[in-house]
Amino acid sequence: MGKEYFFIENYSKKGKIGLSKNIFQEIAYYVLRSIDGVDFYETTAFKEYKPKIICNIRGSKVSLILSIRANYNYDIFVLSETIRKQIIQQIKVSTEVDLHKIDVRIEDVR
């Protein structure tokens, strides 16, 4: 089982900075909301589909597994690469952490 926190090297010697798995998951969700081609609509009223985002922290490596639904008429390969690039960039900018791996799984096309 992986760790719940990723600790950043703190050179000020005033303590450790720990980032929760939830931080990485929320950043990934925020990025997904901004990408055309990712489906968030649910067929039932008053409910929004939320992609499944799993964060694994093992040692000094952070990886994400995303299960999403894609909109029809989007190239799945291009969509997956766009998601990977934008999430890597946003996590790097927000946390200065380099992701080890991102798996994008398309579970449905609507």
HELIX and SHEET records of a PDB file:
HELIX    1   1 LYS A   21  ARG A   33  1                                  13    
HELIX    2   2 ILE A   76  THR A   95  1                                  20    
SHEET    1   A 2 TYR A   5  ILE A   8  0                                        
SHEET    2   A 2 ILE A  17  SER A  20 -1                                        
SHEET    1   B 3 LYS A  52  ARG A  58  0                                        
SHEET    2   B 3 LYS A  61  ALA A  70 -1                                        
SHEET    3   B 3 LYS A 101  VAL A 109  1                                        
END                                                                             
